[in-house]
Amino acid sequence: MSSSIIGRCHFVADSIEAAGTKRRTTRWRSPRAAVIPSFHLPMRSNEVKNRTFADDIKALRLITAIKTPYLPDGRFDLEAYDTLVNLQIENGAEGVIVGGTTGEGQLMSWDEHIMLIGHTVNCFGGSIKVIGNTGSNSTREAIHATEQGFAVGMHAALHINPYYGKTSLEGLISHFESVLPMGPTIIYNVPSRTGQDIPPRVIQTMAKSPNLAGVKECVGNDRVEQYTSNGIVVWSGNDDECHVSRWDYGATGVISVTSNLVPGLMRELMFGGKNLALNSKLMPLVEWLFHEPNPIALNTALAQLGVVRPVFRLPYVPLTKAKREEFVKIVKDIGRENFIGERDVQVLDDNDFILVGRY
């Protein structure tokens, strides 16, 4: 029988002499762990239109973790979504993360998730790189979603380490090794959300794969420098650190929340050389955006700018009126012309917002 079957128990018959007689006993021997090879073919297209390599992703400097807007009944508002993506393209973003934390992939069914990735590729895949968040704390789900994501044409996958039901370091390696063969991949390390750091040993092991495009790193600039000094591509996952990460610690760029609102200014931070004055100017906005867990503030801000409907899928709820008033002041200080949308920024009343529990 094949030795690749996981979890096989072995009972070994031993002959033991006792009191001049022989008797047979069974002794349990721990099974040797083995990983069943993946015999499936990665569902990637070889057509030139969709052919993407890790090097194509490694070159991206500004990637926006794009917001997903909703209709009053909680379904996707694709018209508003298309406007958001178009504004990113027009203002110089090079990639979008679809269905990430900012895009509330955690509140989507997989059908919704893959549909939105496919829609983004179909409408915008020739103008911007589409990176689908197909990660999961279940390896089975991550494999299935990643197959589907590449089948509908995404250029790369974003994968997080298994959260809540955490695994060992060897388990992390096996998890990532199960999805990396399918196509270009960014690994996302955000211990504040997963409860577990992905240590350098795991990333260095994954870096042996030609499909590892790089790491979205949220631990800090010391970790960024540790990777970049060893030739591993890193995107800062912290908007408040991204400028310094880019120009002082070797980060390729940023995967940004703030660029949903001010993509042109974030592009300038990533492309225009060191600009401490602009970075300082944006800090009040960045601090406001992360006063509550993302994407609460971003959702509130986009509604105040009039570019999405003020609809929230629970458990997210809008910021308080005091914080909404604070955002109006921040917009005026930075300059309304630097923010997306054309309407004047509004405070909005509490009863302007729609909270959807079933959708």
TADABEL-V100056 format. One record per residue. RES is the residue in one small letter. SS is DSSP state (h for helix, s for strand, l for the rest). Layout:
res = (RES | RES)
ss = (SS | SS)
//
This chain:
res = (m | s | s | s | i | i | g | r | c | h | f | v | a | d | s | i | e | a | a | g | t | k | r | r | t | t | r | w | r | s | p | r | a | a | v | i | p | s | f | h | l | p | m | r | s | n | e | v | k | n | r | t | f | a | d | d | i | k | a | l | r | l | i | t | a | i | k | t | p | y | l | p | d | g | r | f | d | l | e | a | y | d | t | l | v | n | l | q | i | e | n | g | a | e | g | v | i | v | g | g | t | t | g | e | g | q | l | m | s | w | d | e | h | i | m | l | i | g | h | t | v | n | c | f | g | g | s | i | k | v | i | g | n | t | g | s | n | s | t | r | e | a | i | h | a | t | e | q | g | f | a | v | g | m | h | a | a | l | h | i | n | p | y | y | g | k | t | s | l | e | g | l | i | s | h | f | e | s | v | l | p | m | g | p | t | i | i | y | n | v | p | s | r | t | g | q | d | i | p | p | r | v | i | q | t | m | a | k | s | p | n | l | a | g | v | k | e | c | v | g | n | d | r | v | e | q | y | t | s | n | g | i | v | v | w | s | g | n | d | d | e | c | h | v | s | r | w | d | y | g | a | t | g | v | i | s | v | t | s | n | l | v | p | g | l | m | r | e | l | m | f | g | g | k | n | l | a | l | n | s | k | l | m | p | l | v | e | w | l | f | h | e | p | n | p | i | a | l | n | t | a | l | a | q | l | g | v | v | r | p | v | f | r | l | p | y | v | p | l | t | k | a | k | r | e | e | f | v | k | i | v | k | d | i | g | r | e | n | f | i | g | e | r | d | v | q | v | l | d | d | n | d | f | i | l | v | g | r | y)
ss = (l | l | l | l | l | l | l | l | l | s | s | s | s | s | s | s | s | s | l | l | s | s | s | s | s | s | s | s | s | l | l | l | l | l | l | l | l | l | l | l | l | l | l | l | l | l | l | h | h | h | l | l | l | h | h | h | h | h | l | l | l | s | s | s | s | l | l | l | l | s | l | l | l | l | l | s | l | h | h | h | h | h | h | h | h | h | h | h | h | h | l | l | l | l | s | s | s | s | l | l | l | l | l | l | h | h | h | l | l | h | h | h | h | h | h | h | h | h | h | h | h | h | h | h | l | l | l | l | s | s | s | s | s | l | l | l | l | l | h | h | h | h | h | h | h | h | h | h | h | h | h | l | l | l | l | s | s | s | s | s | l | l | l | l | l | l | l | l | h | h | h | h | h | h | h | h | h | h | h | h | l | l | l | l | s | s | s | s | s | l | h | h | h | h | l | l | l | l | l | h | h | h | h | h | h | h | l | l | l | l | l | s | s | s | s | s | s | l | l | l | h | h | h | h | h | h | h | h | l | l | l | l | l | s | s | s | l | l | l | l | l | h | h | h | h | h | h | h | l | l | l | l | s | s | s | s | l | h | h | h | l | l | h | h | h | h | h | h | h | h | h | l | l | l | l | h | h | h | h | h | h | h | h | h | h | h | h | h | h | l | l | l | l | l | l | h | h | h | h | h | h | h | h | h | l | l | l | l | l | l | s | s | s | l | l | l | l | l | l | l | h | h | h | h | h | h | h | h | h | h | h | h | h | h | l | h | h | h | l | l | l | l | l | l | l | l | l | l | l | h | h | h | l | s | s | s | l | l | l)
//
